[in-house]
């Protein structure tokens, strides 16, 4: 078992892997006193009582409600690091949301990657998927720079926030149905807190699309039945509890299996984000 401390690629400060909360990792929203969910009922309680994004992100980042996911993310952080990152500390915790706390756009993905968010502690950061989405967000005017490599690298989002249906890296990139259900209240809370400023939602992939529709229903939005079907470029009008229409747009996920094969191209993603920008202003 790896017990060494390694220097952060940006700050040079040494950290154990997984990173204990409140020890100085760039952007860590939690402290040693942040309450931790140990089971699904705790997730419901802690997500439902979060009154701001900072509190929500802190609670997400220390969640331990899914034993299989906790074991996997921490095993990767200690002993399963990719060779290219063997000299770096691994976050090894759930991925909190990233971006503007009062977003006009909410981007919903599937789950963190084992050597991406699970390493860096930031959504879609440190892997090829992140290269794609942050470059596209930069071209659309939401991201400060066209890349996101490490927490603390200067990346900022203006008017957009990135979240996920599941917050821990799952084995084989496949969370179970039970794990998705346990994690769902975190997404519900993100939807609730974003509501006052939200103008559009972008779902990356079918699971993110379905997860947002389910969260919208649970939080009182009007969603057509039968459920809208996922497809790249689909745009679905949804009605919020306060009576506004907030469209849900869909894109193929920015995973390598889509971008390397040409199923998703930069112009395809840019086209969807151009429509999003028109909606959000």
Secondary structure, DSSP 4 states (H G I P E B T S, - for coil): -----EE-TTT--EE-SSPPTTS--TT----TTS----SHHHHHHHHHT--SHHHHHHHHTT----HHHHHHHHHHHHH---GGGTTS----S----EE-TT-SEEEEES---TTTHHHHSSTT-SSHHHHHHHHHHHHTT-BSSS---STTSS--BSSEEEEESS-SPPGGG---HHHHHHHHHHHHHHHHHHTTT--EEEEESHHHHHHHHHHHHHTT-B--SSPPPP-TT-EEEEE-TTS-EEEEEEE----HHHHTTTSS-HHHHHHHHHHHHHHH-
